[in-house]
Amino acid sequence: MVLLLELNKKKSLQKCAKQAVSLFKKEGVSLLAACKIVSFNSGHHVEVIRTTARNLMKEKSKFHGNQLLTNNQEMCLVALCAAFARKKEPLNRSDVISIVRTRFNFKDWDGSK
């Protein structure tokens, strides 16, 4: 039950942040002013909406924070591994590490995090 409430609260916050970004872009008001307007109607704190709105406006090059490669680099590496696997010559761990080190310039990467 608590998890469901948290999920609904997060969805509500995302919706408020999208409304604030829309006001910011379409109406030309400052992001803070847009967040204040949305906050008044929703009950969420202004700074929480503002932080969420800023995060929505950032261009995301990675799916998650611990990701070493960008999304495009990771998709290329996965495609390469899949191609070798389909050819019945799957890449082993040292091959993947070697590819990441040379192709993506992570020279000191040892395969961990």
N, CA and C atoms as an extended XYZ file, in Angstrom:
339
Properties=species:S:1:pos:R:3:atomname:S:1:resname:S:1:resid:I:1 pbc="F F F"
N         0.826       -1.192        0.000 N   MET     1
C         0.000        0.000        0.000 CA  MET     1
C         0.872        1.259        0.000 C   MET     1
N         1.917        1.255        0.838 N   VAL     2
C         2.809        2.417        0.923 CA  VAL     2
C         3.534        2.613       -0.403 C   VAL     2
N         3.945        1.498       -1.014 N   LEU     3
C         4.636        1.562       -2.296 CA  LEU     3
C         3.743        2.166       -3.374 C   LEU     3
N         2.478        1.797       -3.362 N   LEU     4
C         1.518        2.337       -4.324 CA  LEU     4
C         1.330        3.837       -4.129 C   LEU     4
N         1.285        4.285       -2.881 N   LEU     5
C         1.159        5.717       -2.602 CA  LEU     5
C         2.384        6.485       -3.080 C   LEU     5
N         3.579        5.911       -2.845 N   GLU     6
C         4.820        6.550       -3.294 CA  GLU     6
C         4.853        6.642       -4.820 C   GLU     6
N         4.407        5.587       -5.495 N   LEU     7
C         4.379        5.576       -6.958 CA  LEU     7
C         3.431        6.644       -7.489 C   LEU     7
N         2.255        6.764       -6.879 N   ASN     8
C         1.297        7.793       -7.288 CA  ASN     8
C         1.850        9.192       -7.040 C   ASN     8
N         2.550        9.368       -5.928 N   LYS     9
C         3.145       10.666       -5.596 CA  LYS     9
C         4.215       11.031       -6.622 C   LYS     9
N         5.021       10.043       -7.026 N   LYS    10
C         6.066       10.284       -8.010 CA  LYS    10
C         5.458       10.638       -9.369 C   LYS    10
N         4.406        9.918       -9.768 N   LYS    11
C         3.733       10.223      -11.034 CA  LYS    11
C         3.135       11.622      -11.003 C   LYS    11
N         2.545       11.983       -9.864 N   SER    12
C         1.973       13.311       -9.704 CA  SER    12
C         3.057       14.381       -9.811 C   SER    12
N         4.215       14.120       -9.202 N   LEU    13
C         5.331       15.060       -9.256 CA  LEU    13
C         5.847       15.204      -10.692 C   LEU    13
N         5.969       14.088      -11.402 N   GLN    14
C         6.411       14.125      -12.802 CA  GLN    14
C         5.424       14.954      -13.640 C   GLN    14
N         4.149       14.759      -13.402 N   LYS    15
C         3.123       15.505      -14.130 CA  LYS    15
C         3.234       17.006      -13.841 C   LYS    15
N         3.444       17.352      -12.574 N   CYS    16
C         3.602       18.760      -12.186 CA  CYS    16
C         4.840       19.366      -12.844 C   CYS    16
N         5.936       18.607      -12.856 N   ALA    17
C         7.171       19.102      -13.467 CA  ALA    17
C         6.972       19.324      -14.966 C   ALA    17
N         6.253       18.429      -15.620 N   LYS    18
C         5.983       18.595      -17.059 CA  LYS    18
C         5.130       19.839      -17.305 C   LYS    18
N         4.167       20.091      -16.421 N   GLN    19
C         3.342       21.299      -16.545 CA  GLN    19
C         4.196       22.546      -16.376 C   GLN    19
N         5.107       22.518      -15.413 N   ALA    20
C         5.982       23.671      -15.178 CA  ALA    20
C         6.896       23.917      -16.372 C   ALA    20
N         7.443       22.858      -16.942 N   VAL    21
C         8.301       22.993      -18.122 CA  VAL    21
C         7.493       23.544      -19.293 C   VAL    21
N         6.267       23.086      -19.433 N   SER    22
C         5.397       23.588      -20.504 CA  SER    22
C         5.120       25.086      -20.337 C   SER    22
N         4.819       25.506      -19.122 N   LEU    23
C         4.614       26.938      -18.865 CA  LEU    23
C         5.886       27.729      -19.158 C   LEU    23
N         7.002       27.188      -18.727 N   PHE    24
C         8.299       27.829      -18.923 CA  PHE    24
C         8.583       28.039      -20.411 C   PHE    24
N         8.332       27.014      -21.225 N   LYS    25
C         8.663       27.090      -22.651 CA  LYS    25
C         7.629       27.861      -23.459 C   LYS    25
N         6.354       27.646      -23.167 N   LYS    26
C         5.295       28.240      -23.997 CA  LYS    26
C         4.916       29.651      -23.586 C   LYS    26
N         4.871       29.899      -22.292 N   GLU    27
C         4.408       31.197      -21.794 CA  GLU    27
C         5.539       32.182      -21.552 C   GLU    27
N         6.773       31.684      -21.509 N   GLY    28
C         7.913       32.568      -21.329 CA  GLY    28
C         8.142       33.027      -19.905 C   GLY    28
N         7.468       32.395      -18.942 N   VAL    29
C         7.709       32.751      -17.547 CA  VAL    29
C         8.965       32.033      -17.065 C   VAL    29
N         9.544       32.517      -15.978 N   SER    30
C        10.731       31.848      -15.444 CA  SER    30
C        10.339       30.471      -14.909 C   SER    30
N        11.317       29.608      -14.802 N   LEU    31
C        11.036       28.260      -14.303 CA  LEU    31
C        10.535       28.325      -12.858 C   LEU    31
N        11.101       29.218      -12.066 N   LEU    32
C        10.666       29.361      -10.678 CA  LEU    32
C         9.205       29.803      -10.608 C   LEU    32
N         8.844       30.775      -11.426 N   ALA    33
C         7.452       31.257      -11.435 CA  ALA    33
C         6.499       30.152      -11.889 C   ALA    33
N         6.908       29.404      -12.913 N   ALA    34
C         6.075       28.300      -13.398 CA  ALA    34
C         5.893       27.250      -12.305 C   ALA    34
N         6.962       26.952      -11.579 N   CYS    35
C         6.893       25.966      -10.490 CA  CYS    35
C         6.010       26.461       -9.352 C   CYS    35
N         6.043       27.759       -9.083 N   LYS    36
C         5.181       28.322       -8.037 CA  LYS    36
C         3.705       28.188       -8.414 C   LYS    36
N         3.406       28.441       -9.680 N   ILE    37
C         2.021       28.308      -10.155 CA  ILE    37
C         1.543       26.870      -10.011 C   ILE    37
N         2.362       25.940      -10.478 N   VAL    38
C         2.001       24.527      -10.420 CA  VAL    38
C         1.937       24.050       -8.972 C   VAL    38
N         2.849       24.530       -8.134 N   SER    39
C         2.881       24.141       -6.726 CA  SER    39
C         1.611       24.571       -6.009 C   SER    39
N         1.144       25.764       -6.325 N   PHE    40
C        -0.070       26.279       -5.694 CA  PHE    40
C        -1.254       25.357       -5.984 C   PHE    40
N        -1.313       24.833       -7.191 N   ASN    41
C        -2.431       23.977       -7.583 CA  ASN    41
C        -2.268       22.526       -7.140 C   ASN    41
N        -1.024       22.074       -6.958 N   SER    42
C        -0.797       20.649       -6.694 CA  SER    42
C        -0.505       20.310       -5.237 C   SER    42
N         0.104       21.241       -4.517 N   GLY    43
C         0.478       20.951       -3.145 CA  GLY    43
C         1.905       20.444       -2.991 C   GLY    43
N         2.598       20.167       -4.097 N   HIS    44
C         4.008       19.777       -4.019 CA  HIS    44
C         4.854       21.016       -3.725 C   HIS    44
N         5.981       20.813       -3.064 N   HIS    45
C         6.876       21.911       -2.727 CA  HIS    45
C         7.513       22.472       -4.009 C   HIS    45
N         7.691       23.773       -4.062 N   VAL    46
C         8.204       24.467       -5.247 CA  VAL    46
C         9.567       23.926       -5.674 C   VAL    46
N        10.486       23.790       -4.720 N   GLU    47
C        11.847       23.353       -5.060 CA  GLU    47
C        11.885       21.911       -5.553 C   GLU    47
N        10.993       21.079       -5.061 N   VAL    48
C        10.932       19.692       -5.526 CA  VAL    48
C        10.477       19.659       -6.986 C   VAL    48
N         9.472       20.460       -7.296 N   ILE    49
C         8.998       20.538       -8.684 CA  ILE    49
C        10.089       21.116       -9.577 C   ILE    49
N        10.755       22.139       -9.080 N   ARG    50
C        11.804       22.789       -9.869 CA  ARG    50
C        12.964       21.838      -10.172 C   ARG    50
N        13.395       21.078       -9.181 N   THR    51
C        14.473       20.111       -9.389 CA  THR    51
C        14.046       19.040      -10.383 C   THR    51
N        12.836       18.533      -10.242 N   THR    52
C        12.326       17.516      -11.163 CA  THR    52
C        12.213       18.086      -12.573 C   THR    52
N        11.766       19.327      -12.691 N   ALA    53
C        11.641       19.969      -14.003 CA  ALA    53
C        13.014       20.146      -14.655 C   ALA    53
N        14.003       20.549      -13.870 N   ARG    54
C        15.359       20.693      -14.418 CA  ARG    54
C        15.879       19.355      -14.928 C   ARG    54
N        15.628       18.300      -14.169 N   ASN    55
C        16.063       16.974      -14.585 CA  ASN    55
C        15.360       16.532      -15.867 C   ASN    55
N        14.094       16.919      -16.010 N   LEU    56
C        13.363       16.579      -17.238 CA  LEU    56
C        13.939       17.306      -18.450 C   LEU    56
N        14.429       18.517      -18.241 N   MET    57
C        14.926       19.316      -19.360 CA  MET    57
C        16.344       18.924      -19.779 C   MET    57
N        17.070       18.205      -18.903 N   LYS    58
C        18.425       17.792      -19.248 CA  LYS    58
C        18.370       16.711      -20.315 C   LYS    58
N        19.304       16.789      -21.238 N   GLU    59
C        19.407       15.740      -22.234 CA  GLU    59
C        20.162       14.578      -21.606 C   GLU    59
N        19.579       13.418      -21.667 N   LYS    60
C        20.157       12.269      -21.002 CA  LYS    60
C        20.968       11.433      -21.990 C   LYS    60
N        22.261       11.313      -21.710 N   SER    61
C        23.107       10.485      -22.562 CA  SER    61
C        23.323        9.106      -21.952 C   SER    61
N        22.826        8.916      -20.721 N   LYS    62
C        22.970        7.630      -20.046 CA  LYS    62
C        21.648        7.222      -19.427 C   LYS    62
N        21.392        5.918      -19.426 N   PHE    63
C        20.151        5.409      -18.852 CA  PHE    63
C        20.124        5.522      -17.338 C   PHE    63
N        21.285        5.342      -16.696 N   HIS    64
C        21.352        5.425      -15.240 CA  HIS    64
C        22.710        5.977      -14.817 C   HIS    64
N        22.809        6.385      -13.581 N   GLY    65
C        23.995        7.080      -13.093 CA  GLY    65
C        25.269        6.260      -13.036 C   GLY    65
N        25.166        4.957      -12.869 N   ASN    66
C        26.351        4.112      -12.762 CA  ASN    66
C        26.859        3.638      -14.113 C   ASN    66
N        26.246        4.055      -15.158 N   GLN    67
C        26.584        3.593      -16.499 CA  GLN    67
C        27.918        4.183      -16.947 C   GLN    67
N        28.825        3.338      -17.399 N   LEU    68
C        30.147        3.778      -17.843 CA  LEU    68
C        30.079        4.394      -19.239 C   LEU    68
N        29.415        3.708      -20.151 N   LEU    69
C        29.316        4.156      -21.545 CA  LEU    69
C        28.051        4.971      -21.760 C   LEU    69
N        28.042        5.768      -22.807 N   THR    70
C        26.813        6.475      -23.170 CA  THR    70
C        25.833        5.466      -23.746 C   THR    70
N        24.594        5.874      -23.919 N   ASN    71
C        23.586        4.975      -24.482 CA  ASN    71
C        24.003        4.465      -25.853 C   ASN    71
N        24.503        5.353      -26.702 N   ASN    72
C        24.902        4.945      -28.050 CA  ASN    72
C        26.074        3.975      -28.020 C   ASN    72
N        27.061        4.246      -27.164 N   GLN    73
C        28.204        3.351      -27.054 CA  GLN    73
C        27.761        1.971      -26.560 C   GLN    73
N        26.872        1.974      -25.583 N   GLU    74
C        26.400        0.702      -25.041 CA  GLU    74
C        25.614       -0.084      -26.084 C   GLU    74
N        24.774        0.600      -26.860 N   MET    75
C        24.014       -0.095      -27.906 CA  MET    75
C        24.943       -0.678      -28.965 C   MET    75
N        25.995        0.054      -29.315 N   CYS    76
C        26.977       -0.463      -30.286 CA  CYS    76
C        27.677       -1.702      -29.744 C   CYS    76
N        28.072       -1.660      -28.484 N   LEU    77
C        28.753       -2.796      -27.873 CA  LEU    77
C        27.831       -4.014      -27.789 C   LEU    77
N        26.592       -3.796      -27.418 N   VAL    78
C        25.620       -4.894      -27.351 CA  VAL    78
C        25.388       -5.482      -28.742 C   VAL    78
N        25.276       -4.623      -29.754 N   ALA    79
C        25.082       -5.104      -31.124 CA  ALA    79
C        26.282       -5.920      -31.592 C   ALA    79
N        27.470       -5.471      -31.252 N   LEU    80
C        28.677       -6.193      -31.625 CA  LEU    80
C        28.723       -7.565      -30.942 C   LEU    80
N        28.412       -7.597      -29.659 N   CYS    81
C        28.383       -8.874      -28.925 CA  CYS    81
C        27.323       -9.809      -29.504 C   CYS    81
N        26.168       -9.253      -29.838 N   ALA    82
C        25.092      -10.066      -30.421 CA  ALA    82
C        25.499      -10.622      -31.789 C   ALA    82
N        26.195       -9.807      -32.588 N   ALA    83
C        26.636      -10.263      -33.910 CA  ALA    83
C        27.629      -11.417      -33.795 C   ALA    83
N        28.558      -11.293      -32.867 N   PHE    84
C        29.518      -12.384      -32.660 CA  PHE    84
C        28.825      -13.631      -32.119 C   PHE    84
N        27.868      -13.455      -31.221 N   ALA    85
C        27.133      -14.591      -30.662 CA  ALA    85
C        26.326      -15.296      -31.746 C   ALA    85
N        25.750      -14.514      -32.626 N   ARG    86
C        24.953      -15.093      -33.715 CA  ARG    86
C        25.831      -15.885      -34.678 C   ARG    86
N        27.077      -15.447      -34.790 N   LYS    87
C        28.041      -16.109      -35.657 CA  LYS    87
C        28.635      -17.357      -34.992 C   LYS    87
N        28.155      -17.667      -33.799 N   LYS    88
C        28.626      -18.810      -33.004 CA  LYS    88
C        30.069      -18.629      -32.533 C   LYS    88
N        30.504      -17.363      -32.393 N   GLU    89
C        31.818      -17.027      -31.855 CA  GLU    89
C        31.652      -15.925      -30.814 C   GLU    89
N        30.992      -16.241      -29.696 N   PRO    90
C        30.724      -15.190      -28.706 CA  PRO    90
C        32.006      -14.595      -28.136 C   PRO    90
N        31.936      -13.312      -27.852 N   LEU    91
C        33.074      -12.624      -27.239 CA  LEU    91
C        33.175      -13.017      -25.771 C   LEU    91
N        34.386      -13.199      -25.297 N   ASN    92
C        34.553      -13.470      -23.870 CA  ASN    92
C        34.809      -12.149      -23.141 C   ASN    92
N        34.929      -12.228      -21.841 N   ARG    93
C        35.067      -11.029      -21.012 CA  ARG    93
C        36.281      -10.187      -21.415 C   ARG    93
N        37.407      -10.830      -21.655 N   SER    94
C        38.623      -10.075      -22.005 CA  SER    94
C        38.486       -9.391      -23.364 C   SER    94
N        37.733      -10.002      -24.285 N   ASP    95
C        37.491       -9.355      -25.582 CA  ASP    95
C        36.681       -8.078      -25.408 C   ASP    95
N        35.641       -8.160      -24.595 N   VAL    96
C        34.782       -6.992      -24.361 CA  VAL    96
C        35.577       -5.881      -23.674 C   VAL    96
N        36.383       -6.244      -22.684 N   ILE    97
C        37.209       -5.249      -21.995 CA  ILE    97
C        38.168       -4.591      -22.975 C   ILE    97
N        38.775       -5.381      -23.839 N   SER    98
C        39.701       -4.850      -24.837 CA  SER    98
C        39.006       -3.880      -25.791 C   SER    98
N        37.812       -4.232      -26.231 N   ILE    99
C        37.039       -3.361      -27.133 CA  ILE    99
C        36.715       -2.040      -26.443 C   ILE    99
N        36.248       -2.110      -25.197 N   VAL   100
C        35.885       -0.888      -24.460 CA  VAL   100
C        37.120       -0.013      -24.247 C   VAL   100
N        38.240       -0.631      -23.924 N   ARG   101
C        39.464        0.139      -23.693 CA  ARG   101
C        39.938        0.846      -24.952 C   ARG   101
N        39.917        0.157      -26.081 N   THR   102
C        40.462        0.747      -27.311 CA  THR   102
C        39.449        1.626      -28.037 C   THR   102
N        38.243        1.116      -28.235 N   ARG   103
C        37.245        1.833      -29.039 CA  ARG   103
C        36.680        3.057      -28.322 C   ARG   103
N        36.477        2.925      -27.002 N   PHE   104
C        35.831        3.993      -26.259 CA  PHE   104
C        36.786        4.750      -25.337 C   PHE   104
N        38.087        4.505      -25.466 N   ASN   105
C        39.140        5.234      -24.736 CA  ASN   105
C        39.021        5.167      -23.220 C   ASN   105
N        38.725        3.980      -22.702 N   PHE   106
C        38.761        3.750      -21.262 CA  PHE   106
C        39.977        2.875      -20.983 C   PHE   106
N        41.159        3.466      -21.111 N   LYS   107
C        42.412        2.713      -21.082 CA  LYS   107
C        42.688        2.026      -19.755 C   LYS   107
N        42.242        2.586      -18.647 N   ASP   108
C        42.518        2.004      -17.338 CA  ASP   108
C        41.395        1.109      -16.829 C   ASP   108
N        40.334        0.951      -17.602 N   TRP   109
C        39.183        0.161      -17.151 CA  TRP   109
C        39.547       -1.314      -17.085 C   TRP   109
N        39.237       -1.960      -15.965 N   ASP   110
C        39.609       -3.357      -15.787 CA  ASP   110
C        38.407       -4.305      -15.818 C   ASP   110
N        37.240       -3.790      -16.183 N   GLY   111
C        36.049       -4.634      -16.256 CA  GLY   111
C        35.145       -4.517      -15.046 C   GLY   111
N        35.617       -3.860      -14.013 N   SER   112
C        34.748       -3.644      -12.858 CA  SER   112
C        34.104       -2.267      -13.012 C   SER   112
N        33.043       -2.047      -12.303 N   LYS   113
C        32.277       -0.789      -12.331 CA  LYS   113
C        32.705        0.209      -13.321 C   LYS   113
